[in-house]
Amino acid sequence: MSRRRLSVLIALVMGLTGCAGKPADSVTLEVDLPAQFRFIAGANYSPATGETCTLPTRRGRRPERKILITQYKPEAEIVSFDLPLAQVIEGCPTVLRSVDFDVRAKWGARDSDVGGDRAVVGIRDRWEYGTGMPESGVQALPGRCHWLFRTVGPQHAIAKILQCRSLDATGRQRLAGGVAQRDQLAGKKLRMVLALTDEEEPYFDDNWVAVPGGWKRCKGKSFEDTFAYCGSNTTDFKPIKMPDGRICDVYPTCRNKE
């Protein structure tokens, strides 16, 4: 699979500390995106620790939040952004606190065949649980994405929900992304990898029964029962409508494997 590197330099539209024209310390945020993934992200700045200044609450343009946008591509790609670690906004010294992501991915051909999840990279003054910046100067923030499937509507059509997760320092699942320590980041790189697995799982418990070839949708009280919990009845099922319009008994193969 081909991969493209798209480098995006975020313009420094806010005032900077130090001499005019001298760049502030920055970190490179690099994101691995699977094919047909995109995101809209916000790099968030707030007053540095110990500062007494405040930023006004406002609507519309917010200089304390830089917007980062990518587009759907038919192939996997790597995108990168250079983000200042500190900036002066309206006379208030601020630091980069976090980058939040609204991740979107296509699972079908229709415009509505899109699922999404969130991801976040937190920037802390101190972070005692992490391993710190490696000697390579690249801190990896791995994420695992997969599709959850369900049925919707009177025809019990398949729809998919995207879920992206990472393991935190304690081994618990959390939103994709991670945490980094600010004073280790100048001139270094944070690399968030979103890897899409082939594994799919039901979105709701007690709606599906695993069979050879995939999953069957429990019938519930009747064919019209859109909730259709299995309960004690794991032998009566209902047909489902596949994304391509076929009516099938088994998802995703549309048939039992002998």
C-alpha positions in Angstrom: 0.0 0.0 0.0 1.4 3.4 -1.0 1.9 6.0 1.7 2.1 9.8 1.3 3.6 12.3 3.6 1.8 15.6 3.8 3.7 18.2 5.8 1.7 21.1 7.0 3.3 24.1 8.8 0.9 25.9 11.0 1.3 29.7 10.5 2.2 31.5 13.7 -0.6 34.0 13.8 -0.2 34.8 17.5 2.5 36.9 19.1 5.7 35.1 20.1 8.0 35.7 23.0 11.6 36.8 22.2 12.9 38.7 19.2 10.7 39.3 16.2 11.1 36.5 13.6 12.7 34.1 16.0 10.7 30.8 16.0 9.4 29.5 19.3 10.3 26.0 20.4 7.9 23.6 18.6 7.1 19.9 18.5 6.2 17.9 15.3 2.9 16.0 15.6 2.8 13.2 13.1 -0.3 11.1 12.5 -0.5 7.8 10.6 -3.9 7.6 8.9 -5.4 4.4 7.3 -7.0 4.8 3.9 -10.4 6.7 3.9 -9.6 8.3 7.3 -9.6 12.0 8.1 -9.7 14.3 11.1 -10.5 17.8 12.3 -8.3 18.6 15.3 -7.7 21.5 17.6 -4.4 22.4 19.3 -5.3 24.0 22.5 -3.3 26.7 24.4 -4.0 28.1 27.9 -2.0 30.3 30.4 1.3 28.7 31.5 1.5 27.4 35.0 2.1 30.3 37.4 0.6 33.0 35.1 -2.2 35.1 36.5 -3.5 36.3 33.2 -6.7 35.0 31.7 -8.1 34.6 28.2 -11.6 35.9 27.3 -14.5 33.6 26.7 -15.6 34.1 23.1 -17.3 32.7 20.1 -16.0 32.4 16.6 -12.2 32.9 16.0 -10.2 31.7 19.0 -6.5 32.4 18.7 -5.9 30.0 21.6 -7.1 27.1 19.4 -5.4 26.1 16.2 -7.5 24.0 13.8 -5.8 21.2 11.9 -7.7 19.5 9.0 -7.1 16.5 6.8 -9.1 15.0 3.9 -10.1 11.5 3.0 -7.6 9.8 0.8 -7.9 6.4 -1.0 -4.6 5.3 0.3 -2.9 5.4 3.8 -0.9 8.5 4.5 1.2 10.2 7.1 0.4 13.9 8.0 2.5 16.1 10.1 2.1 19.5 11.8 4.6 21.7 13.5 3.1 23.2 16.7 4.6 25.9 18.9 5.0 24.8 22.5 4.5 28.3 23.9 3.0 31.5 22.6 1.8 34.9 23.8 -1.9 35.5 23.1 -3.1 39.0 23.8 -0.3 39.6 26.2 -0.8 36.3 28.1 2.0 33.7 28.0 0.4 30.4 27.1 1.5 26.8 26.5 0.3 23.9 24.4 -2.0 21.8 26.7 -3.6 19.3 24.3 -4.6 18.3 20.8 -8.1 16.8 20.4 -9.2 14.9 17.3 -12.5 14.3 15.7 -11.6 11.2 13.7 -13.8 10.1 10.8 -13.6 7.1 8.5 -15.7 5.7 5.6 -17.0 2.2 5.7 -19.2 2.2 2.6 -19.9 4.0 -0.7 -22.7 6.3 0.4 -22.1 9.7 1.9 -23.7 8.6 5.1 -21.5 5.5 5.4 -19.2 7.2 7.9 -18.2 6.4 11.5 -16.2 8.4 14.0 -14.5 8.5 17.3 -12.3 10.9 19.3 -8.6 10.9 20.1 -6.6 13.2 22.3 -2.9 14.0 23.0 -2.4 15.6 26.4 0.7 17.8 27.1 1.6 18.0 30.8 4.0 20.0 32.9 5.1 16.7 34.5 4.1 13.2 33.6 5.4 10.6 36.0 3.6 7.6 34.4 5.2 7.7 31.0 8.6 6.4 29.8 9.7 9.8 28.6 11.1 10.8 25.2 13.2 8.0 23.6 16.7 8.8 22.4 15.4 8.6 18.9 13.4 11.8 19.6 10.2 10.2 18.5 7.5 9.3 21.1 5.0 6.8 19.8 1.4 7.1 20.6 -0.2 3.9 19.2 -3.9 3.5 18.6 -6.0 0.5 17.4 -9.2 1.2 15.4 -11.9 -1.3 14.5 -15.5 -1.3 13.3 -18.4 -2.2 15.5 -21.6 -3.3 13.5 -25.3 -3.1 14.3 -28.6 -3.0 12.5 -30.9 0.0 12.0 -34.4 0.6 10.7 -37.3 -1.7 9.7 -35.1 -3.6 7.2 -32.4 -4.2 9.8 -29.7 -2.6 7.6 -26.1 -2.9 8.7 -24.4 0.2 10.0 -20.9 0.6 11.5 -19.4 2.6 14.4 -15.7 3.4 14.6 -13.9 2.7 17.8 -10.2 3.8 18.4 -8.5 2.9 21.6 -5.0 2.9 23.2 -3.6 1.4 26.4 -2.6 3.9 29.0 0.4 3.6 31.4 -1.7 1.4 33.8 -2.8 -1.0 31.0 -6.4 0.3 30.8 -8.1 1.1 27.6 -8.7 4.8 26.8 -9.2 7.1 23.8 -6.5 6.8 21.2 -3.6 9.2 21.7 -1.6 9.6 24.9 0.3 12.0 27.1 3.7 13.7 26.8 5.8 15.9 29.0 6.2 19.4 27.7 9.8 20.1 28.6 10.9 17.0 26.7 9.3 18.0 23.4 11.2 20.9 21.9 12.5 19.9 18.5 11.2 16.3 18.9 8.3 14.4 17.4 5.0 12.9 18.7 3.8 10.1 16.4 0.2 9.0 16.8 -0.4 5.8 14.8 -4.0 4.9 14.0 -4.0 1.3 12.8 -7.3 -0.2 11.4 -7.7 -3.9 12.1 -9.9 -6.3 10.1 -11.6 -7.5 13.3 -15.3 -6.5 13.6 -17.5 -6.9 16.6 -21.2 -6.4 17.5 -21.9 -2.9 18.8 -24.6 -4.2 21.3 -24.3 -7.3 23.5 -27.0 -10.0 23.2 -28.1 -9.0 19.7 -26.0 -11.5 17.7 -24.9 -15.1 17.8 -21.5 -16.2 16.4 -21.8 -18.8 13.6 -19.5 -20.2 11.0 -19.0 -17.4 8.5 -19.8 -14.6 10.9 -22.8 -13.5 12.9 -26.6 -14.0 12.9 -29.0 -11.4 14.1 -31.4 -12.6 16.8 -35.1 -12.4 15.9 -36.3 -11.1 19.2 -40.1 -10.8 19.6 -40.7 -10.6 15.9 -39.2 -9.5 12.6 -40.4 -6.0 13.3 -38.5 -5.9 16.7 -35.7 -3.5 16.0 -34.1 -4.0 19.4 -34.3 -7.8 19.2 -32.3 -9.1 22.1 -31.4 -12.7 22.0 -32.3 -13.6 25.6 -32.8 -17.3 25.9 -33.7 -17.7 22.2 -30.4 -18.2 20.3 -31.9 -20.3 17.5 -34.4 -18.0 15.8 -32.9 -15.3 13.6 -33.9 -12.6 11.1 -32.3 -11.5 7.7 -30.3 -8.4 7.5 -29.7 -5.8 4.8 -26.0 -5.6 3.7 -24.4 -2.2 2.8 -24.5 -3.3 -0.9 -28.3 -3.9 -0.7 -28.2 -7.7 -0.5 -30.5 -9.5 2.0 -28.5 -12.0 3.9 -28.6 -14.3 7.0 -25.0 -14.0 8.1 -22.8 -10.9 8.5 -20.3 -10.3 6.9 -20.1 -13.3 4.6 -23.8 -13.4 3.7 -23.7 -17.2 4.1 -22.6 -20.0 6.4 -19.3 -21.5 5.8 -19.5 -25.3 5.4 
